[in-house]
Amino acid sequence: MSSSSSPLSRSGSPRYQEQRDLVKHIRNTLEAPFPRITYTPVLTASERRHHLSEPRAELASEHDIHPGDLGADSGAVPLSIEAIDETGGRTLLHALLETGRDYFDSLSNDEDRLAHLPLQKYEYAPPRAGASKYKYEDELNLEKQLDRGLAEPLEDALGILRSGEIWKVARDPHRTASSLVVTHSDIACFVQNERRHEGGVIELKAMVDDHFRVIHAVIRSALYFPTITFKGQTPRYWDSDDGKWQAAPEWLKLVVQIASILSTRLRRNEIEELKNPVIALPVMTGSLLFFATAKIVKFDNVRYLQLAISDIYDMQSLPLRLLLFVISLLHVSVNPLPPPSDYFSERAFKSTITPDSLQLPPAAQEAKARSSSGSSAAGGATENEGERVVEGGRSIRSRGAVEEEGAEEEEEEEEKKEAGQEEERLDNEGGPRPPSGPSSGPGSGGGGSDTSGDGTGAGRASYGERGLAKRRAASQGGGPSLKRGKGAGGADKQTNAALTDGFQVVVTAWGWKTLPETFHPVFVPTGTIDINSSSSLPSSPSAGPFPRSTTASIASDDSRLSQICLDKVLVMAEHYRVFASSAFDIVMKLAYEGEPEADELLNEKKVYEDLVKSSASTSFLVPYLGFYRSTSYPRYALVTAAGQPVKDWHEHADAVIALVARLHACGYVHGDLASRNVVNTSAGLRLIDLGRAQKAGRQMREWEMAELRAVLAEGGSEVHYEW
């Protein structure tokens, strides 16, 4: 039979008809209207008496701004907000659904593609529509209901239509790539292989319809992101109407969260070399939906995010399965769907706002100066309400979103008081802590992102789902190490003065530059630091690796500070990051206040500051260079000298045992002895990472030494602890 007659023969075959019927059944299942789910919150008697439509707790903490959401280290600095123009004949929602329908029309008439589809059973009934019983009480409850209706039908449909790929619909796995942290969403549809960063995501919100509409309308009219500051851990913005810093309103918290979800995924696309991907993020309740999309632009070599928001749509009779199918296949590297050109092109973004066009009003600068001079953090660090990046004075407030300032500060003081009492209790405890069984040891921690690259290390059980599992691998890096010297010479004085006064940090570890972030000292060891002239800290920002950015909001008295370029990322987790500077031969650990990782960093600070009282500490530890606090974000920095990882600590067993013996002689156990926590310096082997160290009695120290000897003798890589 000739090849020209082959298609006719194939189209008339029973197998061909079965394949067409399979595609038709999949299409009908995906296009079936998804039931509208109504928010019915559970209110307390007091909330009902006050005629509230939503619980106070949800109104107050529906969205939290994390300081990392505002920076360009993992994503881009949020800049502008614009409304998507949907006046061209079809809405964005209709354009996306038509893209899916066009796909099925094309597939049904393509005999070659049909011939390659596997014949599988696909037996899913359309979701029942129109039933008033579909209700949810909170986001978790909504997520579970959507998962039941979306997961299996969509996973099987994608598995059949994209033969060879295994798809999963589940809670966003919050994956990292190339040490880049990605802000998680609620529901993700992704490929279960090395391409699992591809696919679509949905952000869910538990709100009544009227409230959601108000929030959406305010966001669409905002034009740009106002200045956001942090007082302690409380995000604030400048309210030009009232002429003061206010608690960040709910609309601002939500739009910052949306911007972070999009910008971190766009940056990851660049890292993974995903060409021209389209990200359309549905933000939805169970009954209403709008889309957010974005692009990254550069100003002065800093990446900024332009955000675009669609109209709001009623989800009545919406084919939600088909919608998730489309947005997932728009964001893949292999055979993506063609995006609607009227919505996803360069001309779709029309904002002309630049960082230089936004200025923080003089009144805001004066208020900030008054606040900065009137308050100080523990240890002498100034507690600034430092502006962050995009400076604007526009005030847009949604109803019920701004909390009382006095109550807020009262709550902060209460939290600090409780934290101080707990720290004092632990300090007074002393001695070894009672063992709590192997399940609480360092090797049994669960969850979390492993960004270390080599799969070594261990999490801590107390971190729970936040997880820092394996976060300590490949701990320190690069170059000859700094060491404490006798204290003579211009370079020594210059370096010591620079660290004493504070510094500015610029991160370039991923190939792009972040805006400078200022750190002021909380504790700096006395004495000078001997450093090779090739690695000297610059005496002014102009001598650093980059000029100061004109778009960064840095106080004028910071101009004298040195600028440190962090060009190596060693560990990357959601709330904890470790960088190295090749030029300055230092390692910097960063952790956000209030997170479990910060507790460990504060413990390391406390241990170091006790040990450096003795000059003997330099014989077994890398030099401790100080503890600092950011004036832009509520986060800490602990700085030490750098060292080279030891490839095989078994070859240096006697030296490692001697280091630990010196630590034990000071009354401490290390708490995390492992090959990754021994580095080589110009002065010899040294210990690092004292986050789990603690004062201990003789019995506990003897136990740690015995375990270390056994691990070294048996060829192990770390000691497993039972406390």
C-alpha positions in Angstrom: 0.0 0.0 0.0 1.4 3.4 -0.9 2.3 5.9 1.8 -0.3 8.4 0.4 -3.1 6.0 1.2 -1.8 5.1 4.6 -3.5 8.0 6.5 -6.9 7.0 5.0 -6.3 3.4 6.1 -5.2 4.5 9.6 -8.2 6.9 10.1 -10.6 4.1 9.4 -9.0 1.6 11.8 -10.6 0.7 15.1 -7.4 1.7 17.0 -7.5 5.2 15.4 -11.2 5.6 16.5 -10.4 4.4 20.0 -7.6 7.0 20.2 -9.9 9.8 19.0 -12.6 8.7 21.5 -9.9 8.7 24.3 -8.9 12.3 23.5 -12.5 13.4 23.3 -13.2 11.8 26.7 -10.2 13.6 28.2 -11.3 16.9 26.7 -14.8 16.5 28.0 -13.5 15.7 31.5 -11.2 18.7 31.6 -13.8 21.1 30.2 -16.5 20.1 32.6 -17.5 23.0 34.9 -15.8 22.8 38.3 -18.1 23.4 41.3 -18.0 26.8 42.9 -16.9 26.5 46.5 -18.1 29.1 49.0 -16.1 30.5 51.9 -18.0 29.8 55.2 -15.6 30.7 58.0 -16.1 29.5 61.5 -16.5 32.6 63.7 -16.4 32.9 67.5 -19.3 34.3 69.4 -17.4 37.6 69.9 -16.7 37.9 66.1 -20.4 37.2 65.3 -21.5 39.9 67.8 -19.2 42.4 66.0 -20.7 41.3 62.7 -17.3 40.2 61.3 -17.4 38.3 58.0 -13.9 36.7 58.6 -12.0 35.6 61.7 -9.8 38.3 63.2 -6.8 36.0 63.1 -7.1 35.5 59.4 -7.6 39.2 58.7 -4.5 40.1 60.7 -2.1 37.4 59.4 -3.5 36.2 56.1 -0.3 37.1 54.3 3.0 37.8 56.0 5.8 39.7 54.2 9.1 37.9 54.5 12.0 40.2 54.1 13.5 38.0 51.4 10.4 38.7 49.3 11.6 42.2 48.7 15.2 41.5 47.6 16.9 40.6 44.4 19.0 37.7 45.7 16.6 35.0 44.7 14.2 36.9 42.5 13.8 40.6 41.7 13.0 43.8 43.5 9.2 44.5 43.2 8.8 47.8 41.3 5.6 48.5 39.3 2.0 47.2 39.3 -0.3 47.6 36.3 -3.8 46.4 35.2 -3.8 44.0 32.2 -5.7 45.6 29.3 -8.6 43.2 28.5 -10.6 45.4 26.2 -9.4 43.8 23.0 -12.3 41.5 22.5 -11.5 38.5 24.8 -10.5 38.4 28.4 -7.3 36.7 29.6 -9.3 33.9 31.0 -11.1 33.2 27.7 -7.7 33.5 25.8 -6.2 30.8 28.1 -9.2 28.5 27.8 -9.3 28.9 24.0 -5.6 27.9 23.9 -6.6 24.6 25.5 -9.5 24.1 23.2 -7.3 24.8 20.2 -4.9 22.2 21.4 -7.5 19.5 21.5 -8.9 20.5 18.1 -5.5 20.2 16.6 -4.7 16.9 18.3 -8.1 15.3 17.2 -7.2 16.0 13.6 -3.6 15.0 13.7 -3.3 11.3 12.8 0.4 11.1 13.4 0.1 12.5 17.0 -2.9 10.3 17.7 -1.0 7.2 16.5 1.7 7.8 19.1 -0.7 8.1 22.0 -0.9 5.1 24.4 -4.3 3.4 24.7 -5.2 3.6 28.4 -8.3 3.7 30.3 -9.5 7.1 31.3 -12.6 6.8 33.5 -13.3 10.1 35.3 -16.8 11.5 35.6 -17.2 15.2 35.3 -17.4 17.0 38.6 -20.9 17.6 40.0 -21.9 21.2 39.5 -24.4 23.5 41.1 -24.5 21.9 44.5 -24.7 24.4 47.4 -22.9 21.9 49.7 -19.5 22.9 48.3 -18.0 25.0 51.1 -14.7 25.6 52.8 -13.6 27.0 56.2 -10.0 27.9 55.5 -7.2 27.6 52.9 -6.2 24.1 53.9 -9.8 22.9 53.6 -10.1 24.6 50.2 -6.8 23.0 49.0 -8.0 19.5 50.0 -11.3 19.9 48.1 -9.5 21.2 45.0 -6.9 18.4 45.2 -9.7 15.8 45.2 -11.2 17.2 42.0 -8.1 18.2 40.2 -5.3 15.7 40.9 -6.0 12.3 39.4 -8.0 13.4 36.3 -5.3 16.0 35.4 -2.3 13.7 36.2 -3.7 10.9 34.0 -4.6 13.3 31.2 -1.1 14.8 31.0 0.5 11.3 31.3 -1.5 10.1 28.3 -1.3 13.2 26.1 2.4 13.8 26.9 3.7 10.2 26.6 6.8 9.6 28.6 6.2 12.2 31.2 4.8 11.6 34.7 2.9 14.5 36.1 1.9 15.2 39.7 -0.7 17.6 41.1 0.0 18.4 44.8 1.1 21.0 47.2 3.9 23.1 45.8 7.1 21.1 46.4 9.0 24.3 46.9 12.0 23.1 45.0 15.3 24.9 44.7 17.6 24.9 41.7 21.2 26.0 41.6 21.0 27.1 45.2 18.1 29.5 44.4 15.2 29.5 46.9 11.8 29.7 45.2 8.8 31.1 47.1 6.2 28.4 47.3 2.6 28.6 46.3 -0.3 26.3 47.3 -1.1 23.9 44.4 1.4 22.9 41.8 1.1 20.8 38.6 4.6 19.6 37.8 6.7 17.0 36.0 8.1 14.3 38.3 11.7 14.2 37.0 14.6 16.6 36.7 12.2 19.1 35.1 9.9 19.3 38.1 10.5 23.0 38.2 8.2 23.2 35.1 4.4 23.4 35.2 1.8 25.6 36.7 1.0 26.8 40.2 -2.1 28.2 42.0 -2.2 30.6 45.0 -5.3 30.1 47.2 -6.9 32.6 49.6 -9.6 32.1 52.2 -11.7 35.3 51.8 -15.3 36.3 51.4 -16.2 37.5 47.9 -16.6 41.2 48.8 -13.3 41.3 50.7 -11.4 39.6 47.8 -12.9 42.0 45.3 -11.8 45.0 47.4 -8.2 43.6 47.8 -8.0 43.0 44.0 -9.3 46.5 43.1 -6.8 48.1 45.4 -3.9 46.1 44.0 -4.8 46.9 40.4 -4.9 50.6 41.1 -1.7 50.7 43.1 0.7 51.6 40.1 3.9 50.8 42.1 5.1 49.1 45.3 5.5 51.7 48.1 8.4 51.7 50.4 8.3 48.8 52.9 10.4 48.9 56.1 10.7 46.6 59.1 10.6 47.5 62.7 11.8 44.4 64.3 9.8 41.8 62.4 6.8 44.0 61.6 6.5 45.2 58.0 5.4 48.9 57.6 4.9 51.3 54.7 4.9 55.1 54.4 1.3 56.5 54.6 1.6 59.9 53.0 -2.1 60.7 54.0 -1.4 60.4 57.7 2.3 61.3 57.4 3.7 58.3 59.2 4.8 54.7 58.9 1.9 52.4 59.2 1.5 48.6 59.6 1.5 47.1 56.1 -2.1 46.6 54.9 -3.4 43.4 53.7 -3.4 44.3 50.0 0.3 45.1 50.2 1.2 41.8 51.9 -0.7 39.9 49.3 0.9 41.6 46.3 4.4 41.3 47.7 3.7 37.5 48.1 2.5 37.3 44.5 5.5 39.2 43.3 7.9 36.9 45.1 6.2 33.8 43.7 6.6 35.1 40.2 10.0 36.7 40.4 11.7 33.6 42.0 10.3 31.4 39.3 11.4 33.7 36.5 14.9 33.8 38.0 14.9 30.0 38.3 13.8 29.8 34.6 17.0 31.7 33.7 19.1 29.4 35.9 17.5 26.3 34.3 17.8 27.9 30.8 14.0 27.6 30.2 13.5 29.6 26.9 10.7 32.1 26.8 8.4 30.5 29.4 5.1 32.0 30.3 3.9 32.1 33.9 0.2 32.9 34.5 -0.5 32.7 38.2 -4.1 32.2 39.2 -4.9 33.8 42.6 -8.2 32.4 43.8 -10.7 31.7 46.5 -13.2 29.0 45.8 -15.5 31.3 43.9 -13.4 34.2 42.5 -10.2 34.3 40.5 -7.7 36.7 39.0 -4.3 36.2 37.2 -0.9 37.7 37.9 1.9 37.7 35.4 5.2 39.5 35.4 8.5 40.2 33.7 12.0 41.2 35.0 13.7 44.4 33.8 17.1 45.8 34.6 18.1 49.2 36.0 21.8 49.8 36.9 22.4 46.1 36.7 19.8 45.3 39.3 16.8 43.2 38.5 13.3 44.6 39.1 9.9 43.1 38.7 7.0 44.6 36.7 3.8 43.0 37.8 0.5 42.8 35.8 -2.9 42.0 37.3 -5.9 40.8 35.3 -9.6 41.5 35.9 -11.5 39.4 38.4 -13.6 36.5 37.2 -16.5 34.5 38.8 -15.7 30.8 38.9 -19.2 29.7 38.3 -19.1 27.0 35.6 -15.3 27.5 35.2 -13.5 24.5 33.7 -10.7 24.7 36.3 -9.1 21.4 35.2 -8.6 22.8 31.7 -7.3 26.0 33.0 -4.6 24.3 35.1 -3.8 22.1 32.2 -3.1 25.1 30.0 -1.1 27.2 32.5 1.0 24.1 33.2 1.8 23.5 29.5 2.7 27.1 28.9 5.5 26.7 31.4 7.4 23.7 30.0 10.6 23.3 28.0 9.4 20.5 25.7 6.6 21.3 23.3 4.9 24.1 25.2 1.5 25.5 24.2 1.7 28.7 22.2 0.8 31.6 24.6 -2.0 34.0 23.6 0.1 36.7 21.9 -2.3 39.5 22.9 -1.5 39.0 26.5 2.0 37.5 26.7 4.4 39.7 24.7 6.7 42.6 25.4 4.0 45.1 24.5 1.7 43.7 27.1 3.7 45.5 29.8 3.2 49.2 29.5 4.5 50.6 32.8 7.1 53.4 32.5 8.0 53.5 36.2 11.7 53.3 37.0 13.4 53.2 40.5 14.8 56.7 40.0 11.2 58.1 39.4 10.2 57.2 42.9 11.3 59.3 45.9 10.7 58.8 49.6 9.1 62.1 50.8 11.2 64.2 53.2 8.6 63.7 56.0 9.2 59.9 55.7 13.0 60.4 55.9 12.6 62.6 59.0 10.2 60.1 60.7 12.7 57.3 59.9 15.6 59.4 61.4 13.6 60.1 64.6 12.8 56.4 64.9 16.3 55.3 64.3 17.8 57.7 66.8 15.3 56.8 69.5 15.6 53.0 69.6 18.3 50.5 69.7 18.6 46.7 69.6 20.2 44.5 72.1 24.0 44.6 72.0 24.1 48.2 70.7 22.9 47.6 67.2 20.6 50.4 65.9 17.1 49.3 65.2 16.3 51.1 62.0 13.0 51.2 60.1 15.3 51.2 57.0 13.7 51.8 53.7 14.0 49.1 51.2 14.7 49.7 47.5 11.5 51.1 45.9 10.7 54.5 47.5 7.2 55.8 47.2 4.7 57.7 49.3 1.4 56.6 47.9 -1.1 55.4 50.5 -3.7 52.8 49.6 -5.6 51.2 52.5 -8.1 48.3 52.5 -10.7 48.1 55.2 -9.8 46.4 58.4 -6.2 45.8 57.2 -4.2 48.3 59.3 -3.6 47.3 62.9 -3.4 49.6 65.8 0.2 50.8 66.1 0.2 50.8 69.9 -1.1 47.3 70.2 1.5 46.1 67.7 4.4 47.6 69.7 2.9 46.2 72.9 2.9 42.7 71.4 6.5 43.1 70.2 7.6 44.1 73.7 5.8 41.1 75.2 7.4 38.7 72.7 10.9 40.2 73.5 10.2 39.8 77.3 9.2 36.1 76.9 12.2 35.4 74.7 14.5 37.0 77.3 13.0 35.0 80.1 13.4 31.8 78.1 17.1 32.6 77.2 17.8 33.4 80.9 16.2 30.0 81.9 18.4 28.1 79.5 21.5 30.0 80.6 20.9 29.1 84.2 20.3 25.5 83.4 23.9 24.6 82.7 25.4 21.1 82.4 24.4 18.5 79.9 20.9 18.2 78.6 19.1 14.9 79.2 19.1 12.6 76.2 15.7 12.5 74.4 16.2 9.4 72.3 17.5 8.9 68.8 14.4 10.4 67.2 15.4 13.9 68.2 19.0 13.6 67.1 20.6 15.6 64.2 20.4 12.7 61.9 16.6 12.3 62.2 15.4 15.7 61.1 12.7 15.8 58.4 11.7 18.0 55.5 13.3 21.0 54.1 15.3 22.0 51.0 18.6 20.3 50.3 20.6 22.9 48.5 24.0 21.8 49.6 24.7 19.9 46.4 26.4 16.8 47.7 23.6 15.3 49.8 25.6 15.2 53.0 24.8 16.7 56.4 21.7 16.4 58.5 18.7 18.4 59.5 17.5 19.0 63.0 14.3 17.4 64.2 13.1 20.6 65.9 13.0 22.4 62.5 10.0 20.3 61.5 8.7 21.1 58.0 10.9 24.2 57.7 13.8 21.8 57.6 17.4 22.5 57.3 18.1 18.9 56.4 21.6 18.5 55.1 22.1 22.3 55.0 25.6 22.2 56.4 27.3 20.4 53.6 30.1 22.0 51.6 30.3 24.4 54.5 33.2 26.8 54.0 35.1 27.9 51.0 37.9 29.5 49.2 41.3 31.0 49.6 43.9 31.5 52.3 42.3 32.1 55.6 42.2 35.2 57.8 43.9 34.8 61.1 44.2 36.9 64.3 47.5 38.7 64.4 49.5 40.8 66.9 47.9 44.0 65.9 50.3 46.2 63.9 50.3 47.7 60.5 47.9 49.9 58.4 46.1 47.0 56.8 45.3 45.5 60.2 43.9 48.7 61.5 41.9 49.4 58.4 40.3 45.9 58.4 39.5 46.0 62.1 38.0 49.5 61.8 35.9 48.5 58.8 34.4 45.5 60.6 33.9 47.5 63.8 31.9 50.2 62.0 29.8 47.8 60.0 29.7 47.2 56.2 27.5 47.0 53.1 27.0 43.6 51.4 26.4 43.0 47.7 25.6 39.4 46.6 26.9 38.4 43.1 26.9 34.6 43.6 24.4 33.8 40.9 25.8 36.1 38.2 23.7 39.2 39.0 24.1 41.9 41.6 21.8 42.6 44.5 21.4 46.1 46.0 23.7 46.9 48.9 22.5 45.9 52.3 23.9 47.6 55.4 24.9 45.7 58.5 25.8 47.4 61.8 27.8 45.6 64.5 26.2 43.9 67.5 29.5 42.4 68.7 33.0 42.6 67.2 36.0 40.8 69.0 38.7 43.1 70.3 42.1 43.1 68.7 43.1 43.4 65.1 42.9 41.0 62.2 45.9 40.1 60.1 45.0 39.8 56.5 47.0 39.5 53.3 47.3 42.8 51.4 45.7 41.2 48.3 42.5 40.6 50.4 42.3 43.9 52.2 38.9 45.3 52.9 38.4 48.5 50.9 38.5 51.7 52.8 35.5 53.2 50.9 32.5 51.8 48.9 34.2 53.1 45.7 37.0 50.7 46.3 34.7 47.7 46.4 33.8 45.4 43.5 30.8 47.5 42.5 29.8 51.2 42.8 27.0 52.0 45.1 23.6 51.7 43.4 21.8 55.0 42.9 18.5 53.1 43.4 19.3 51.7 46.8 17.9 53.6 49.8 21.0 53.8 52.0 21.3 56.3 54.8 23.8 59.1 54.1 26.0 58.1 57.1 26.5 54.7 55.5 28.6 56.1 52.7 31.8 55.6 54.7 31.2 51.9 55.1 33.1 49.2 53.2 31.3 47.2 50.6 31.8 43.4 50.7 31.1 41.3 47.6 29.7 37.8 48.4 30.5 35.8 45.3 30.0 32.3 46.5 26.8 30.6 47.8 27.6 27.8 50.1 24.2 26.9 51.7 20.8 28.2 50.7 17.6 27.5 52.6 14.4 29.5 53.0 15.5 31.5 56.1 19.2 30.7 56.3 22.0 31.5 53.8 25.8 31.1 53.9 28.0 33.0 51.5 31.7 33.4 51.0 33.7 36.4 49.7 36.8 35.4 47.6 38.2 38.9 47.8 38.0 39.2 51.6 38.5 35.6 52.5 35.5 35.5 54.9 32.3 33.4 55.3 29.0 35.1 56.2 26.0 33.3 57.7 22.6 35.1 57.4 19.4 34.2 59.2 16.1 36.0 59.7 15.1 37.0 63.2 12.3 34.9 64.7 13.2 31.8 62.7 14.6 28.6 64.3 17.8 29.1 62.2 18.3 32.4 63.9 18.2 30.7 67.3 21.1 28.5 66.2 23.0 31.5 64.9 22.5 33.4 68.2 23.8 30.3 70.0 26.9 30.2 67.8 27.4 33.9 68.6 27.1 33.2 72.3 29.6 30.3 72.2 32.1 32.2 70.1 32.0 35.2 72.3 32.7 33.1 75.4 35.5 31.2 73.7 37.3 34.2 72.2 37.9 35.5 75.7 40.8 33.0 75.7 43.6 33.4 73.2 43.7 29.5 73.1 40.5 29.5 70.9 42.5 30.4 67.8 44.3 27.1 68.1 41.2 25.1 67.3 38.6 27.5 65.8 38.6 29.7 62.6 38.8 33.3 63.7 35.5 34.9 64.7 35.1 38.3 63.1 31.8 39.5 64.6 28.0 39.5 64.7 26.0 42.1 62.9 22.4 43.1 62.3 20.9 44.4 59.0 19.4 47.8 58.9 17.2 46.9 55.9 15.8 43.5 57.1 15.3 41.9 60.4 18.2 39.5 60.0 21.6 38.7 61.5 25.0 38.1 60.0 27.7 36.0 61.7 31.2 36.5 60.1 34.2 34.2 60.4 37.4 33.7 58.4 37.2 31.2 55.6 38.9 27.8 55.2 39.2 25.0 52.7 37.0 21.9 53.1 38.9 18.8 54.2 38.4 16.0 51.7 39.0 13.1 54.1 39.1 13.8 57.8 40.1 10.2 58.5 43.6 11.1 57.2 43.8 13.8 59.9 42.2 11.8 62.7 44.8 12.7 65.4 44.6 16.4 64.5 40.8 16.4 64.6 40.8 14.6 68.0 43.3 17.2 69.3 41.0 20.1 68.1 38.0 18.7 69.8 40.1 18.0 73.0 41.0 21.7 73.1 37.3 22.6 72.7 36.4 20.2 75.5 39.1 21.8 77.7 37.1 25.0 77.5 34.0 23.2 78.9 32.1 22.8 75.6 30.8 20.0 73.3 30.6 20.8 69.6 27.2 19.1 69.1 27.7 18.6 65.3 31.1 17.0 64.7 31.4 16.0 61.0 33.9 16.1 58.2 32.1 19.1 56.8 32.8 21.0 60.0 36.6 20.7 59.8 38.4 23.0 57.4 42.0 23.6 56.5 43.5 27.1 57.0 47.0 28.6 56.7 47.4 27.9 60.4 46.3 24.2 60.1 43.0 22.4 60.7 40.3 24.3 62.5 36.7 23.6 63.6 33.7 25.6 62.3 29.9 25.8 62.8 29.2 26.1 66.6 25.5 26.4 66.2 24.8 23.4 68.3 27.7 23.7 70.7 26.9 24.0 74.4 28.4 24.0 77.9 28.7 20.4 79.1 29.9 18.4 82.0 32.7 15.8 81.9 30.3 12.9 81.1 28.9 14.6 78.1 32.4 15.6 76.8 33.7 12.1 77.3 30.8 10.7 75.4 31.4 13.0 72.4 35.1 12.2 72.3 34.4 8.4 72.4 31.8 8.7 69.6 34.3 10.8 67.5 37.0 8.2 67.9 34.7 5.4 66.9 33.4 7.3 63.8 37.0 8.1 62.7 38.1 4.5 63.2 35.1 3.1 61.3 35.3 5.5 58.3 32.2 7.5 59.1 31.5 11.0 58.1 29.7 12.4 61.2 28.9 11.8 64.9 25.2 11.0 65.5 23.9 12.7 68.6 21.1 11.7 71.0 20.4 15.2 72.5 
